Amino acid sequence: MDKVSINGNDIYEVDEEMEALIEAADLDGKVPEAEPQRQYYFIKKARRYVDELAKELGRRPLACSVAFGCQMNARDSEKILGVLKAVGYEETDSEKAEFVIYNTCTVRDNADQRVYGRLGYAGSLKKKNPHMKIGVCGCMMQEQVAVEKIKKSYRQVDLIFGTHNLFKFAELLCTMFESDRMVIDIWKGTNEIVEDLPVARKYPFKSGVNITFGCDNFCTYCIVPYVRGRERSRDPKDIVREVEKLVADGVKEVMLLGQNVNSYGTGLPDDKKISFAQLLNEVCKVEGLERVRFMTPHPKDLSQELIDVIKANPKVARHIHLPLQSGSTEILRRMNRKYTREQYLDLALKIRRELPDAAITTDIIVGFPGETNADVDDTIDIVKQVKYDNAFTFIYSKRTGTPAAGFEQVLSEEEIKSNFDRLLKVVQETAHAQSARFNDTDQRVLVESLNEQDASLVTGRMSNNTLVHFEGGEDLIGQFVDVHLDECKGFYYLGHRI
């Protein structure tokens, strides 16, 4: 198949090794059963449909991938965009495109409402563009009520799939092109992990790397285990191999991703099973990799072994996100968090002692059913003792399908809002004090972008995840730079290059 080029570049954006495998697919032969060869077959087949559309339009068709929610969704959207580029779409940030796909989040109800709003907008665009296709995927699509609502009220949608069959995206694209009806393909679960599919990274210098999928914790307020499925881990050799390929492609920082990275190893055979601390140590051995982050650990599984690995290895970012959710043992029990107030506090203070340069951030829910004012006092007390560098605070949002949705609330909305405000005040006070402790020090910073407010400045990120703005140009983006911190501005610094 001849490749169409733009400015001398092939439109099919995959590496040479993968391109050879795609080109080797025999569209006149039997569809392969094994993955990823099956998806290479459908990538090649989808190219024919996209090329036909390009000839009709007189240009390459545009594709827009919109992600909602967590880092896992952001990484999934890079995989979606990777396939779209591999089949010949040109990327755009505008939803005025020939293909728009929304990768949804369903952690809170307002996330669902945002998706419905965007679908309504996309529908208005589709009326003006007869070639436009609309896809919806992700966590929200694992909820039957959401799928039924889209089937009934958003008939402009062409493709719906969930979290478990993302690897089938190329195959689903072909089905969509061949059908004049809404294509729906939702799996209840899977143990399958498919490697070596296209990915289009947002940043050339940093990348997320999935190490686990799904979650086994079943916190009573959380829908994630029901929509992401049970926990399963990737082979450690596959993870290290992916990191090596990323570094060879210019990546300097990776973030290891999972709903609970600390429980890495779940589902692996005994001869491959290693702990998360051991995996982290192996990733740090990759030559040329300069920094490693991870998200998200669960306090019940964070081990002394992990603390020791972080302490011994300067490549590991000095940032630990340690979700508290509540400082009350009784509320933690009702949340099914599997640790007590005392256990959490012992762990957090141990991290403070053994990793004094590490930032500790957290998540806190206010207004969980059954919570009293005294329970919030307990949470505020932990905030004062741990002194978080930052905290993401939320008012409890009921999620249908979770056990907590049936729990009885004891406080009024006004009391919950008052508790939220007084917690937030303490969080901000302690976080500002924590941030200021690095004032007048030298820090190594990864430059990520030009400053949004001042084009003479660049914005970088310290090992502990704090942002730093300092004078510099676009040539510094993606580089590690030594910066002196001149002034703390609360949650960020102004500095100058050394």
LORO-434341 format. One record per atom (N, C-alpha, C, O): z, y, x. Coordinates in steps of 0.2 Angstrom, whole numbers, plus 2048, in hexadecimal, padded with zeros to 3 digits. Atoms other than C-alpha are relative to their C-alpha. Layout:
BEGIN
ZYX...
REM end
This chain:
BEGIN
8007FA8048008008008008068048048078098007FA7FC7FB8118078068047FE8088057F87FB7FC80180981D8097FE8077FF7FA80A8038017F980180882F80280580480580A8028057FC7FC7FC80E83C80E8018077FE7FD80A7FB7FF7F980181684D80D80280380680680180A8007FD7F981485881C8017FB8068047FC80A8018057FB8108498268067FA8008067F68047FA80580082083F8217FF7FB7FA7FD7FD7F480180580681F82F8168058027FB80B8047FC7FB7FE8068278328058057FA7FF80A7FC7FC7FB8058018308218058058008068047FE80B7FB7FF7FB84082580E8057FA80180A7FA7FE7FB8067FD8478158167FE7FF8077F980180A8018027F984980F8277FA7FB8027F87F87FD8068047FF83B8068308017F87FF7FD7F57FC7FE8078018447F582F8007FE7F97FD7F97F78008028088477F681C7F98017FD7F77FE7F98077FF8028357FD81A7FC7FA8017F87F87FC8048067FE82E7EE8228027FA7FB7FD7F77F97FE8058058387E38167FD8017F97FB7FD7F58027FE8068337ED8077F87FE8007F67FB7FB8088018008207EC80C7FE7F98007F97F77FE8018078008227D980F8007FD7F97FE7F77F87FF8028068267D77FD7F97FE7FC7F58027FD8068028038187CD7F38008017F98037FD7F57FF7FF8088167D57E27FC7FB7FC7FC7FB7F68048058038097C87DE8047F98008017F47FC7FC8067FF8167BA7E28068007FB8068047F77FA8018048267B47DA8058058028068078087FB7FC7FF8347C07D88067FD8048087F88027FB8037FC8417BC7E68068007FC8088047F87F98018048527B57DF80580380580A8068027FB7FE7FB85C7BA7EF8008088017FA80B8018007F97FF8627CC7F28018008088047FC80B8037FA80385E7D87FA7F87FF7FF7F58047FD80880080184C7D17FA7FE8017F97F88047F98037FF80784B7D17E78008087FF7FB80A7FC8007F980184F7E47E87FA8038047F78088028067FD7FC8427E77F67FA7FF7FB7F58037FB8068018048357DF7EA8008057FA7FA8087F98007FB80583A7EB7DC7FF8078027FC80B7FF8027F97FD83A7FA7E77F98018017F68067FF8088007FF8287F67EC7FD8017F97F88047F88038008068247F37DA8018077FC7FC80A7F97FF7F980382C8047D47FC8058037FA80A8008047FB7FD82280D7E17F98017FC7F78067FC8077FF8048128097D78018047FA7FD8087F97FF7FB80581A8117C88008078017FE80B7FE7FE7F97FE8208207D17F98038037F88098028067FD7FD80F8227DA7FB8027FA7F78077FB8047FE8058068217CA8028077FC7FE80B7FA7FD7FA80381182F7C37FE8068047FC80B8028017FB7FB80E8397D37F88027FF7F78087FF8077FE8017FB8387D07FF8047FA7FB8097F98017FC8067FD83E7BE80280780080080B7FD7FD7FA7FF80884C7C37FC8058057FD80B8048037FC7FB7FE8517D280580280580480780A7FB7FF7FB80E8517DC8057FA8008057F67FC7FB80580081D8467E18058017FA8078077F97FA7FF8058298447D28068018038087FE8087F97FE7FD83A84B7D48057FC7FD8057FA7F77FB80480284A8427D28078048028078068077F97FD7FF85C8497D08057FB7FE8067F87F97FA80480186C83F7D28068048008088078057FA7FC80187C8467CB8067FC8008067F77FC7FA8047FF88D83F7D08068037FD8078097FE7FA7FE80289D8417C78067FC8038047F68057FB8047FE8AE83C7CD8027FF80880180480B7FD8027F98B58337DD7FB7FF8067F58008058048017FA8AE8307EF7FC7FA7FF7F67F98018048068018A981F7E97FA8017FC7F47FE7FD8067FE80489D8267DC7FB8048047F58048038047FD7FC8978327E97FC7FC8047F67FD8058048057FC8928247F47FB7FC7FC7F67FA7FE80480480488B81A7E67F98047FE7F48027FE8057FC8018808297E27FB8018067F58028058048007FA87A8297F47FB7FA8007F57FA8028048068008748177F17FA8017FA7F57FF7FB8057FF80586B81C7E17FB8058027F58038018057FB7FE86282B7E97FC7FC8067F67FE8068038047FB85E81F7F77FA7FC7FD7F57FC8008058048048548147EB7FB8047FE7F58037FE8057FB80384C8237E37FB8028057F58038048057FE7FB8458297F37FC7FA8037F67FB8058048057FE8408187F87FA7FE7FC7F57FB7FE8068018058358167E97FB8067FF7F68057FC8057FB80082D8277EC8028067FC7FE80B7FC7FE7FA8038378347E280280580680480380B7FE7FB7FB83A8457EB8078037FD8078047F77FA7FD80284C84B7EA8008077FE7FD80B8017FF7F980285185A7E18078017FD80A7FC7FB7F97FF8038628627DB7FF8027F98048037F68017FE80785A8687CB7FF7FA7FB7FC7F57FD80180580585B85E7BB7F98017FD7F87FD7F880780080384A8647B77FB7FC8047F77FE8098038057FB8438547BF7FD7FB7FB7FE7FB7F58038058048398457BA8057FA7FF8047F67FB7FB80580184883A7BC8078038028088068077FA7FE7FF85A83F7BA8057FB7FF8057F77F97FB8058018698337BC8078038018088068067F97FD80087B8377B88057FA8028057F57FE7FB8057FE88882C7C28078027FD80A8078007FA7FE80489782D7B68077FE8038087F98067F98017FF8AA82E7B88037FF7F98018037F57FC8008078B68297AA80780080180B7FE7FD7F98007FF8C782C7B28048047FB8098027F87FD7FC8068CA83A7A57FB8017FB7F58017FC8057FF8058C383E7957FB8068017F68067FF8057FA7FF8BC84F79B7FA7FE8047F58028048068027FC8B18467A77FB7FD7FB7F57FE7FC8058028058A983D7987FD8057FD7F78057FC8037FA8048A784D78F7FB8048047F68068028057FC7FC89E85579E7F97FC8007F47FF80080680480089284679E7FC8017FA7F68027FA8037FF80688E84878C7FC8078007F78087FD8037F980088B85B78F7F98008047F48038028068007FC87F85779D7FA7FC7FD7F47FE7FE80580480387684A7937FC8047FB7F68047FA8037FB8058738577857FB8058047F68068018047FB7FD86C8637927FA7FC8037F47FF8028058037FD86185679A7FB7FE7FA7F57FE7FB80580280585A8517897FC8067FE7F68057FC8047FA8028558637867FA8018057F58048048067FF7FB84B8637977FB7FA7FF7F57FC8008058068018438527927FB8027FB7F58007FB8057FE80583B85A7837FA8048037F58048008057FC7FC83286578F7FC7FD8057F77FF8078038047FB82D85879B7FF7F87FE8047F47FE8018078028258487948017FA8058017F58038008057FB82683F7A48077FF8028097FB8077F98017FE8398417A68037FA7FD8037F87F87FB8068028458327A68078028028088068077F97FE7FF8588337A58037F98008037F57FC7FC8067FF8648267AC8078028008098078027F87FF8008778247AA8037FA8028017F48007FD8067FD8818187B480880280280A8078007F97FE7FE8938177BB8057FD7FC8047F97F77FA8028038A48147B58008017F88027FC7F58007FF8078A281C7A47FC7FB7FC7FD7F97F68058048038948107A08037F97FF8007F47FC7FD8068018A08017A28058007F98087FB7F87FC8008068A98077927FB8007FA7F68047F98058028068A08007827FF8067FB7FA8087F98007FB8048A580F7787FB8068027F88097FE8047FB7FD89C81B7847F87FE7FF7F48027FD80780380088C8107847FE8017F87F88037F78027FF80788C8107717FF8077FE7FA8087FA8017F980288E82276F7F98038037F58078008067FE7FD87F82577B7FA7FD7FC7F58007FB8068048048748187717FF8047FA7F98047F78017FC8078788227617FE8078017FA8097FD8017F98008788347667FC8038067FA8098068047FE7FA86E8357777FB7FC8017FA7F980680680480085E82C7737FB8028067F77FE8078047FE7FB8568367818017FC8077FD7FC80B7FF8047FA85E82A78E7FC7FA8017FB7F77FC8048067FF85381D7968037FA8038017F58027FD8057FC85E8137A180880180080A8068027F980080087080E7A08027FA8048007F48027FD8067FC87A8037AD8068028028088088027F97FF7FE88B8017B38028008087FD80280C7FD8007F98957FF7C37FE7FA8047FE7FA80A8008067FD8927ED7C77F97FE8027F87F98068078027FE87F7EC7C87FC8068037F68068028047FA7FC87B7FC7D27FB7FE8047F68018058058037FB8727F17DF7FA7FF7FC7F57FE8008078028048657ED7D17FC8067FE7F88067FA8037FA8038607FF7CF7F88008007F58027FC80880080084E7FD7D57FD7FB7FB7F87FD7F880380480584C7EE7CA8018037F97FC8027F57FF7FD8078537F87BB7FB8067FF7F98077FA8057FB8018478067BF7F97FD7FE7F68007FA8078048038387FA7BD8017FE7F97FC7FF7F57FF80280783F7F47AD7FF8067FB7FC8067F68007FA8048418067A77F88037FF7F68057FA8077FE80082F80A7AC7FC7FC7FB7F77FE7F88048058038297FB7A38028007F87FF7FC7F47FE8008068327FE7938008077FC80080C7FF8007FA80483180B7858068017FC8068057F77F980080484380877F80580280680480180C7FA7FE7FC85480D7868027F98048037F48007FE8067FC85880079480780080280A8058057F980180086A7FA7948027FA8048007F58027FE8067FC8717EF7A28078008028088038087F97FF7FE8847EE7A28037F98028027F47FE7FD8067FE88D7E07AC8088017FF80B8068007F88008008A07DC7A88037FF8068098018077FD8007F98A37D87BA7FB7FC8047F67F98028048047FB89C7D07CA8047FF8068098038087FD8017FA8A17C97DA7FB8028067FC80180C8068007FC8907CD7E280180780480280C8018017FA7FB88F7DA7F17F97FF8037F87FA8078078007FD87D7DE7F680080580680180B8048017FC7FB87A7E58077F98028017F58007FE8067FE7FD86C7EE8107FB8037FA7F58017FA8047FC8058657F98018008078038048098068017F97FE85F80B8038068047FF8098037F97FB7FB80186B8198057FE8078027FB8078088017F97FE86882C8058068048018098067FC7F97FD7FF87783480D7FF8087FF7FA80B8007FF7F880187C8468088008038077FD8098077FF7FD7F988184A81A7FD7FB8057FF7F58058038047FA87884482A8067FE8058057FA8097FB8017FB8888458348077FD7FE80B7FB8027FA80380289583D8297FE7FB7FA7F97FD7F680280580589582E81C8067FC7FD80A7FB8017FC80580389F8248107FE7F98027F87F88028028077FF8A08118138047FC7FC80B7FC7FD7FC8048058A68068058027FA8047FF7F68087FD8067FD8B27F880B8027FB7FB8027F57FC7FE8048068B87F27FA7FD8037FA7FB8097FA8027FE8078B27F37E88057FD7FB8087F87FC7FB8038058BD7F27D98078018018098048077F97FE7FF8D07F37D78047FA7FC8027F97F67FC8058038DD7E67D38078037FE80C7FF7FC7F97FD8018EC7F27D08028017F98088007F77FE8008078EB7F57BD8058057FF80A8037FB7FB7FB8028F58057BD7FF8017F87F98017F68018008078F88077AA7FD8067FD7FA8067F88047FA8028F08197A97F98008027F58048008078007FC8E08147B37FB7FB7FD7FC7F57FC8058048038D080E7AC7FC7FC8067F87F88048058027FB8C880A7BD8007F88017FA7F68018018078008CC7F77BE7FC7FD7FB7F97F87FC8048028068C47F57AD7F88028017F47FE7FE8077FE7FF8B47FE7B27FD7FF8077F77FE8088028027F98B37FA7C58017F98017FD7F68068008087FF8B87E87C38067FF8058098038087FB8027FB8C47DE7CE7FE8018077F88028098017FE7F98C67E17E07FC7FB8047FD7F58048038047FB8BA7DA7ED7FE8038067FD8098068017FD7FA8B77DD7FF7FA7FE8037F77F98038068017FC8A87DF80A8027FC8078087FD8097FF8047FA8A67D38198018068067FE80A8067FF7FB7FB8AE7DD8287FA8018057F98068078058007FB89F7D98337FA8057FD7F78088008047FC8038947E18268028088007FE80C8017FD7F97FF89F7F18267FF8038077FC8088078007FD7F989F7F38397F88018017F68068048077FF7FF88C7F08397FD8067FD7F98097FF8037FA8048897FE82C8028068047FF80B8057FE7FA7FC89480A8367FC8008077FA8068088048007FA88A8058467F98037FF7F78088028067FD80287A80983D8008087FE7FC80C8007FF7F980288181A8368018048077FE8098077FF7FC7F988781F8487F98018037F88068068077FF7FC87581B84F7FC8057FC7F78078008047FB80486E82684180380780080180C7FD7FD7F97FF8798358478078017FC8098077FD7FA7FF80488983283C8068018058067FC80A7FA7FF7FB8998388458077FF7FD80C7FD8007FA8018048A68368377FE7FB7FA7FA7FC7F78008048068A882882A8068007FD80C8017FF7FA8018048B382681C8007F97FD7FB7F87F98008078038B88148178038017F98088047F87FF7FF8078B88138048027FA7FC7FF7F57FD7FE8068058C18087F78058037FB8088087FD7FB7FE8058CC80A7E88077FF80380B8038017FA8017FC8DA8037F37FE7FD8077FE7F78078028027F98D58028058057FB8038037F78077FA8037FD8E67FB80A7FF7F87FE8027F48028008088028E27EA8017FA7FD8027F87F87FF8068027FE8D27E880A8017F88028067F78057FF8077FE8CF7D580D8007FC7FA7FE7F67FA8008048078D07D07FA7F97FD7FF7F48007FF8068038028C37C37F67FC7FD8067F87F98058038037FA8BE7BF8088027F98028087F88017FE8077FD8BE7AD80F8058018068058068097FA8007FB8CD7A981B7FD80280780080580B8027FF7F98C27A982A7FD8078017FB8098078027F97FF8BC7BB8278058057FE80480B7FF7FB7FB8038CC7C381F80480380680780080A7FC7FC7FC8D47D18298038057FC8018077F77FD7FA8048DF7DF8247FD8068017F88078058037F98008DA7F18218018038077FD80680A7FE7FD7FA8E37F68317FB7FD8067F980080A8048037FB8D97E983B7F98027FF7F58048048067FD8018C97EF8337FF8078037FA8088068007F97FD8CD8018377FF8008087FB80480A8008017F98D07FC8497F97FE8027F68018078078027FE8BF7F384A7FB8067FF7F68078038047FA8018B68028428008058067FB8088087FF7FA7FB8BD80E84F7FD7FE8077FC80280B8038027FA8B680385D7F88018007F58018068077FF8008A48088587FF80680480180B8038027FB7FB89D8128667FC8067FD7F78047FA8037FA8038988248628038027F98028087F87FC7FD8068A38258528068048028098028077FB7FC7FD8AE8338548068017FB80C8037FE7FA8008058B98338447FF7FC7FA7FA7FA7F88008058058BE8278378068027FB80B8047FC7FB7FF8058C682B8268007FA7FB7FC7F67FC8008058058CB8208178038037FA8078087FA7FE7FE8068CE8228057FE7FB7FB7F97F97FA7F97FD8018D881D7FB8057FA8018047F57FF7FB8067FF8E78138018058007FA8068057F67FA8018058F580D7F58067FF8038077FB8087F98007FC9078107FA8037F98008067F78057FD80780090C7FE7F57FD7FC8068007F78088038047FB9007F78037FF8038077FC80080B8017FD7F99018048118057FD80580B7FE8047FB8047FC9087FA81F8018048077FE8098097FF7FD7F99107FE8307FB7FF8057F98038098068017FC9017F68387FB8058007F88078058057FB8018F68038318028078037FF80A8077FD7FA7FC9028118377FF7FF8077FD80480B8008017F99028098487F88018037F78048088077FF7FF8EE8098487FE8078017FB80A8058027F98008ED81B8438038048068008088097FD7FD7FB8FA8208507FD7FF8077FD80380B8038027FA8F181785E7F98028017F68028078077FE8008E081D85A7FE8077FE7FE8097F88027F98028DA82F85B7FA8017FC7F98067F98068008048CA82B8528028007F87FE8037F47FE8018088D48288418028077FE80780A8027FE7F98028D58398388088007FE80B7FB7FB7F97FF8028E783F8368018037F98038097F88007FE8078E68408238017F97FC7FD7F57FC7FF8068058EE8338178028037F98068067F87FF7FE8078EC8358058047FA7FD8037F57FD7FB8058038FB82C7FD8028027F98078067F87FF7FE8078FB82D7EA8077FF7FE8097F97FE7F980180390D8307E37FF7FE7F98027F97F68018008089088327D08078027FD8068067F87FA7FD80391B8347CC8057FE8058057F98097FB8017FC92B8367D58067FC7FD80B7FB7FF7FB80480493582C7C87FF7F98007F97F67FE8018088009388197CA7FE7FD7F97FA7F97F98018028079388177B77F88017FE7F57FD7FB8077FE8029278207B57FB7FC8047F67F98028048057FC9208167C47FF7F97FD7FA7F67FE8008078049258067BB7FB8007FA7F77FB7FA8057FF80691C80C7AB7F98008027F57FE7FF8077FF7FD90D8107B67FD7FA8037F77F98048028067FC90D7FF7BE7FE8018077F97FE8098027FE7F990C8077CF8037FB8058017FB80B7FE8057FC9167F97D78048028068047FF80C7FB7FD7FB9228047E28058047FC8038077F77FA7FC80393280D7DF7FF8078037FC8088087FF7FA7FD93681F7E28028008087FF80380C7FD8017FA94081A7F17FB7FD8057FB7FF80B8058037FB93280F7F97FB8058027F98058078057FB7FF92681D7F78028058057FF80680A7FD7FB7FC9318297FF8017FE80780080180C7FF8037F993681E80E7F97FF8037F98018098078017FD92381B8117FE8078027FB8088088037FA7FF91E82D81080480480680180780A7FC7FD7FA92D83381C7FE7FC8067FF7FF80C8028047FA9288258287FA8038037F98048098067FD7FE91782C8298018078037FE8088087FE7FA7FD91E83D82C8037FF80780180380C7FD8017FA92883683A7FB7FE8067FB80080B8058047FB91B82B8437FA8038017F68028068067FC80090C83683F8018077FF7FF80A7FA7FE7F98029138488407FA8048007FA80A7FC8067FC80190184F8427FC7FE7FA7F78027F98048028068FB8468328018047FA8078067F97FF7FD8068F884F8228017FB7FB7FE7F57FB8008058068FE8468127FF8047FA8028097F98027FD8068F684A8028027FB7FA8037F57FC7FD8058058FA8427F17FC8027F97F98077F98017FE8078F68417DE8067FF7FC80A7FB7FE7FA8018049038447D17FD8017F97F98067F78017FF8079028427BE8068037FD80B8007FE7FA7FD80490D84D7B37FE7FE7F97F97FF7F68008018079108487A17FE7F97FE7FC7F87F880180780290E8357A28047FE7FA80A8007FA7FC80280591482D7928077FE8028077F98067F98027FF92782B7928038058058098048067FD7FC7FB9298387A08058057FD8038087F87FC7FB80293884479E8018058057FD80580A7FF7FB7FC93D8547A68037FE80780280080C7FC8027FA94984B7B27FB7FC8047FC7FC80B8058037FC93A8407B77FC8048057FA80380A8047FB7FD93084F7BC80580380680280580B7FB7FE7FB9408557C67FF7FB8067FF7FE80C8008057FA93F8457D07F98018047F980080A8077FF7FC92C8487D48018068047FE80680A7FF7FA7FC93085A7D98047FF80780380280C7FB8027FA93E8537E57FC7FD8057FD7FE80B8048037FB9328487ED7FB8058047FA80480A8057FB7FD9258567F080480480580180680A7FC7FC7FB9338607F88017FC8068027FF80C7FE8047FA9388528047FA7FE8047FA7FE80A8068027FC92684C8097FC8068027F98068088037FA7FE91F85D8097F87FF8017F57FF80780780180090D8598057FC8058037FD80B8018047FB7FD8FF86280E7FB8027FA7F88077FA8037FE8068F68627FD8017FA7FB8037F57FC7FF8058058F88597EC7FB8027FA7FA8087F88048008058EC8567DE8047FF7F98067F97F87FC8018058F68597CE7FC8007F97F88047F88048018068F08537BD8058007FA80B7FD7FB7FC8018068F78547AB7FD7F97FD7F77F87FD8028068028F68427A47FB8007FB7FB8047F68058008048E683E79B7FF7F97FD7FE7F48018008078038E682F78F7F97FD8007F48017FF8078038008D88237928007FA7FC8047F57FD8008068048D48177847FE7FA8047F97FA8088018067FC8D480578A8057FF8058057F98087FB8017FB8E38077968077FF7FC8078027F67F98018038F58017928038067FE8078077F97FC7F98018FC8137937FE8037FA8018087F78027FC8068F18197858047FE7FA8048027F57FC8028068FD81077980780280180B8017FD7F97FE7FF90D8177818028067FC7FD80A7FB7FE7FB8049178237788028068048068058097FE7FA7FC91983577E8078037FE8088037F87FA7FD80292A83D77E80180880180580B7FE8007F97FF92784F7847FA8037FC7F58007FB8057FC80391D85C77B7FB8038057FC80280B8057FE7FB90D8637828028078038018088097FE7FA7FD9168747858057FE80680580180B7FB8027FB92486A78F7FC7FD8067FD7FF80C8058037FB9168617997FD8058047FD80580A8037FA7FD90D87179D80580380480480580A7FB7FC7FC91D8797A38027FC8068037FF80B7FF8047FA92186A7AE7FB8008057FC80080B8068007FC91086A7B58008078047FF80780A8007F97FC91287D7BA80580080580480380A7FB7FF7FB92287B7C27FF7FB8068017FC80C8028047FB91C86C7CC7FB8038057FB80380B8067FD7FC90C8757D180380680580180780A7FD7FA7FC9178847D78037FD80780280080C7FD8037FA9218787E37FA7FD8057FB7FE80B8058037FC91186F7E97FD8068047FB80580A8037FA7FC9098807EE80480380580280480B7FC7FD7FB9188867F78017FC8068007FE80C8008047FB91A8778017FA7FF8047FA7FE80A8068017FC9088748057FE8068047FB80580A8017FA7FC90688680B80480080680280280C7FB8007FA9158848177FD7FA8057FD7FB80B8038067FC90D87381D7FA8028047F980180A8067FE7FD8FC87B8208018048067FE80480B7FF7FB7FA90388982B8037FD80680380180B7FD8037FA90B87D8377FB7FF8067FD7FE80C8058017FB8FB87C8417FD8078027F98078078027F97FE8F988F8438008008088057FE80B8007FF7F98F48948558007FA8048027F980A8018077FC8EF88285A7F97FF8017F58027FD8078027FF8DF87B8607FE7FA7FD8027F57FD8028058048D686F8557F97FE8017F58028018078027FF8C68648567FE8007F88017FD7F48027FF8078BC8688467F97FD8007F47FF8048078028018AC86083F7FD8057FB8008067F68037FA8048A186E8397FC7FD7FB7F77F87FC80480480589A8698287FB8057FC7F68027F98057FB8048918798218018078028068098067FF7F97FF88E88B8228058027FA8057FF7F57FB7FE80589C8958197FC8037FA7F88077FA8037FE8068988988078008087FE7FC80B7FB7FF7F980189F8AA8077FD8048057FB80A8048027FC7FA89A8B08187FB7FC8057FE7F78088058047FC88A8AA8218018008077FE7FC80B7FE8007F98918AF8328057FB8028067FA8087FB8057FF89E8A18307FD7F97FF7F97F97FB80180780289D88E8308077FE7FE80C8007FF7FA8038038AA8838278007F98037FB7F58037FF8067FD8B18748308067FD7FD80A8007FA7FA8038038BE86782C8047FD8068017F980A7FB8037FB8CD8628378017F97FF7FF7F67FA7FE8078018D385083A8047FF7FA8047FA7F67FC8018068E085382D7FD8037F98018037F48047FE8068D38598208008077FE7FD8097F98007F98018D786B8217FA8048027F78028078067FC7FF8C88778208028068058078098048007FA7FB8C588482E7FA8048007F48018008067FC8008B989382D8008048078058078088017FC7FA8B389B83D7F98028027F47FF7FF8077FD7FF8A48A48447FC7FB8047FE7F78088058057FD8958998487FA8007FC7FA8037F68068008038848958437FE7F97FE8027F47FE80280680387A88783A7FF7FA8058007F58048018057FB87787E84B8077FC8018067F78047F98047FF88A87984B8017FB7FB8057F77FB7FE80580588986F83B7FE7F98027F97F78058008077FE88C85D83E8037FF8078037F980A7FE8007F989486184F80880080080B8047FB7F87FF7FF8A785F8548018068057FE80680A7FF7FA7FC8AD86F85B80880180080B8007FC7F97FE7FF8BE8758628018077FE7FE80B8007FF7F98038C588385880780280180C7FE8007F97FD8008D588E85A8018037F97FD8077F77FE7FD8068DE89184A8038068008098068037FD7FA7FF8E18A38488058027FA80A8057FB7FC7FE8068E88A58367FF7FB7FB7FA7F97F98008048068ED89A8287FF8047FA8038097F98027FD8078E689F8178037FC7FA7FF7FC7F57FE8048058F089380D7FE7F98018017F58048038077FF8E588380C7FA8008057F77FB8058058007FB8D98888198028058068068098057FF7FC7FB8D889182A7FA8048027F48038018057FC7FC8CE89F8338027FF8078077FF8097FF8027F98CB89B8457FB8038047F68068028067FE7FC8C089E8547FE7FA8048037F68068028057FB8B689285F8038018078038078097FD8007FA8BE88E86F7FA8008057FB80080B
REM end
